[in-house]
């Protein structure tokens, strides 16, 4: 703890964590937290940053007394919430403290609310568990807190079930639920990570507003340096269960002392778009024209308007280039990817793979085409079959297409080397690898088919920034070596800026802007593109160079007026 | 919701029609002359002729089916070939014992198995959990008649708490009725307790890992509310499915229990009818059991929609 000396606790600290040790339970306890100390003063926003597995969530769960029973346990230390040690109080007192003194909101608003209870019921039970309000008071309180978090049509909200709300609305409900009894401390564990940038911006603004109004202290857990730059007063950087550095946000971003912090900041992709590379080839490998997909069109039995997921999508991808499709959830970018892969059959338009039409092909006729286009999915934890060895995963495709098993195995070894994994990885199973390594395996698996086009659907979104940077480098490297064309689907403008030659911005199933990345992101013509860029967190900060970006208008600055 | 229920009810009509058709053909398409099968080996040609006319076997199949379905709809299921009593009366007499047994079994099952499953999941890996799992394995593996005889030996013969066997209608008073139904119901319930406790435990274990359970705890709710309001309702759909199918199977699976405890129920009527080739009775019993299956399935489907607001077909 020498380098990360905790400023001495003050009396107005809402949360003080002192020398917290957490271990796994069981015969061979492994250390998860090794002496974490931090404090959050009244009204302050403190960010706890670190990569996955650094122990930031464990710290927050320990504070709430919510460590998974039978898996993790606190060994020593103190956690004082307004002076009361939550580690030593009785269970019933701990229960009382939750929602009244400290509250927590979570990453996944989609799963954090109970799907079978109405919103009103879920808010109401907080009040009946902790207060003596009568029915009428409770009703009024619920309505006023829902208004505070700016949900529209509060009466309808009350009657709704979670699945009837959008992600942003659900997160607002979570915030309302956490703050309905005005606790002193709000712990927010990656609350905007699963949301679109524009929604993220609104939610961050909302938290800031409410914080100002109620004087709540916020312990904000995130891996996103952009968010840190936008909201933090002070920052703690965690790694391997320890705090490696802490200080005011300006100091951490501008003068990081530890190498780890410097690396972390250096890995943040710049919003500065890359210049389109000179194209070596003019060969068009993939093109779509007037591609459209309508779900649930009226059928023989049911008459109804279908949902338009994609409409008039025209894209062209040449050999050796990377085309990005960016947009928020529901914009239709994944639908386009699925159509192009022919995982679904588009309802309109054409898809040409090296000049051959594949839009209307039957399952049988598609078979020879499948080899030419391969996909890398978002979550490598789920896209690899856990029961197959790496070898089986990689060789299955080529063997299906007639490769000799022996040759396919040789090829698998080469591919593993190409994606930067040791050759002995070939006999292991996916669970023996980290997330980044698994994504490398998934890439090797796709490359084994020797495709002309690789579709990457949010292929780096589930990875930590440092790993993300490595995988993006790998894509770049593979492209240079193999001349493969990449269709890169992402919601992250920073990633798109870094890897794509050209980019298409989608909204409501249509392409609203399409062109070279430098132009689209550097000098956007459409209001929607500008809105997306402005919502990107931390866009005023040049992370790898530890300095603020030149004043708006500087050369190459994203979002600069034309 | 009403439209949904109406749709489900309509959807079950075709099922019943198909079952009726099957039952109808069962007799007509059996190799050989149905009249001869019905009349037995010793029948005279006149008797055969009489039976043919009475069954309408000389008419075309379609006409026969229409007439037969018409009779069913007006409540005429024919007469038993053995006792010559109307089938409906025969079944009516046997319905009460079987239904009493089934409902009591269900009551025991639900009251015991669901809390067992919930607590086992809550205390996952503990001694309680292991005990519940052990009981459940036992419940599965001991044959019903063994459980029955053990319970009789213990509670009826040694402790003299209940009569050894028999059945009394609930009309004869609650005391005598309960005294005779408790042991058979417990006997039959063991296997269902085992099944549903396991199912509840598994479904609860899944749900307890969900994010919204953590949210509920973060709200400072008591464990009782977390378990029963938040977790159990979400775990309900698979549990209900098993309860529903279990109950439906029970109706036809009561034979052994009824024999052990000498209860004059449908199970024994079925066995007797099959042994005696009493076709009209068999037909009516098939229709009745499939009717019960259909109704129970309907109830399960409707209960899903009540439990989970996301289910609206």
Interface residues (C-beta under 8 A of the other chain):
Chain A: X64 X66 X70 X95 X96 X97 X98 X99 X100 X103 X104 X106 X108 X111 X112 X113 X114 X115 X116 X117 X125 X126 X129 X130 X161 X163 X174 X177
Chain B: X124 X125 X210 X211 X212 X214 X215 X216 X217 X218 X219 X220 X221 X222 X225 X229 X230 X233 X234 X307 X308 X309 X310
